[in-house]
Amino acid sequence: MARALRGRPGLILALKAARAWQVRPTEYLGWSNLDRGLAEGLIEAESSVGPHGIPWADALDPENDGWFEVREQIDYAQRPLDEWQKEHQGSEAEPGARVYVVDLRREG
């Protein structure tokens, strides 16, 4: 079957979209052209961007060497979670317990 898919990028993209939307391929192929185009367009758009939000075409272009830099920004929602994990490192958690961040401005 894999050999039969070679050279059929449109079908491979449709199968990826069906998997992403958690529907059977035959169900996906029954979607409207607009719905399939939107689903496949999203897959193409997401795969064209690297983990830093920069398009792969720009990130891998040697002409862009030196045009990127690293910046640091504090995630104030992540900070208390990191601190909690550091304080509780090595301690046994209650089975099934989940640790999560709460915005105290919205509690009450």
N, C-alpha and C positions, 0 to 999 in steps of 0.2 A: 504494500500500500504506500509506504514512504517513497518508493521509487516512482510510483504513479503520480505523486504530488510534485516531483521535480519538474521545474519549468512551468509551473502553474501558480505564480505568485498571487494571483487574484483569489484562487481557491484557498490557498494557505491563509491569506488575510481573512477570508470569510470564516474559516475554521477557528482562527484565533479570536475573532469577534464573537462567534457563537460561544466559545469557551469563556470569554470574559463576561458575557451576559448570562452565562449559565443556562443556555438553551441548547436543545439538540440541533445539530447542523441543518437537518431538514426543516426544522421550525424556523431557524434563522433565515434560510434561503427563501422562505415564504413572506418575510417582512417586505415592506414597500421599499422601492429604490431609495427614497429619501432616508428612511430609517437605517437601511444598510449603509448608505453613504456616510451618514453621521457617525455610526458606530465604527466603521472602518477608518474614517477620517480621524477620529479621536485616537485610535491605535497608532496610526501613522504619525500624528502630531506628537504623541507621548514618546514614541520610539525615536523621534528625531531630536530629542532634547536629552542632554546628559543629566547626571545627578545634581548638578549645580544650577540647573535651569538655563543653561547656555546651550544653544543648538550645537549638535555634534559637528556640523559643517564649519562653524566658527571655532569651536574648541580644538579641532584637529588640524586646522589650517596653519601651516608654518608661518604664514604672513602675520598671524596674530600673536606670535611669540613675544612675550613681554607686555602684552596689553591686559593681562589679568593679574589680579592681586587678591590676597586673602584679607578679609576684614573680620573683626570679632564683634559680636553683639550679644549681650546678655539676654537669655530667655528667662524672664522673671517667673514664669510659671514652672519651668523645669528646675530652677534653683532649689526650691524647698524639697522637691522629690530627690534630687541628688544628695542634699544634706541628710534627709531621712535615711536614704540607703546607706550612706557612709556611717551614720550613727548606729544603724542596726545590722551592719555587716557581720555575718557569722552567726546571727541569732536565728532561732527557729521561728518561723512564721506560723500562724494558725493555719491549718489545712484549709484551702479554699479562699484564704484572705487575698484581697486585691488592694493594692495601694494606689490611690489616685489623688489628683490635685483638685482642690476646690477654690473657687474665686470667692473670697470672704465678702466682697462687696455685694454679691448676689445671694448670699445666704441670709436667712432670717425670717 
